[in-house]
Amino acid sequence: MCLVFACIAPHGAEIIPELAGDKMELFAESRKSMQTLAKFINKQKPQTIVVASPHNLRLEATIGVVTSEFAEGALGSESGQVKLRRRCDRQLAKTLIGNAKKARLPVVGANYGTSEGSASCMPMDWGTLIPLWFFCKKESEKPQIVIVTPSREIPLKNLTKFGEIIAETADHLEKRVAFVASADQGHAHSAKGPYGFNVASKRFDDMVRKAVLENDLKPLFKLPSKFIDDAKPDSLWQLAMLQGLLNRVPMKPRLLSYEVPTYYGMLCAAYMPSKSRCQSKKK
């Protein structure tokens, strides 16, 4: 398989130093782990980074795959601003859509602006921009990207199947592909947060850490929907895609960090293939 790396990466804006303001130290552990993930991913030299984001297109009962030529976005705070523009891998995106449709998954391609050219540019959400700011912000780092958007209205087994198709498509195209599950965990850790406090957030996060350490995410997909609603994660659906990749490519997990700097949990984990068999002829 040509899947060369995968990870779980948080997307809290304060992990970016320019946006941290007075929360620089609060997010220090996650920031350090993101820098470690960046070193891992750059060492693997992926040609394309596939990012599963919960904050891009919210398509009801449908998985979205961005097919624009570019994606671009900006984030700002009182302490600064960051911008990012990356070229999208349209070949991988369109092949992925075709393969998913053959498997009868509810999937649709989405462009923005014009059909092609520099104005064919999907707005980059924070779930995409924040991890990529660490992984490929430098002009010298030139992997293309593919943004995929999981749906919360379809069975998790369909998202797992889609993850399997990502791995199979990378193999078919002989492309070195890295996968990023952009995911924050439970969002109800503090009564001062926008979602209030619920002990389910801590319980959920503990389960995620256990699932990563044991290299088995499947128990998470059997949790009751009421419990998930109470815990308020935005990770479960991206993790289902990650499990699909793991079904096709044996990978070893490494839990780098977990912290709750404010009201939501942030976990960083790297997945390295036990053996790389990608001999890409495409440079």
Buried (B, 14 or more C-beta within 10 A) or exposed (E): BBBBBBBBBBBBBBBBBBBBEEBBEBBBBBBBBBEBBBEBBBEBEBBBBBBBBBBBBEBEEBBBBBBBBBBBBEBEBEBEEBEBEBBBBBBBBBBBBBBBBEBEBBBBBBBBBEEEEEEBBBBBBBBBBBBBBBBBBEEEBEBBBBBBBBBBEBEBEBBBBBBBBBBBBBBEBEBBBBBBBBBBBBBBBBEEBEBBBBEBBBBBBBBBBEBBEEEEBBEBBEBEEEEBEBBBBBBBBBBBBBBBBBBBBEBEBBBBBBBBBBBBBBBBBBBBBEEBEBEBEEE
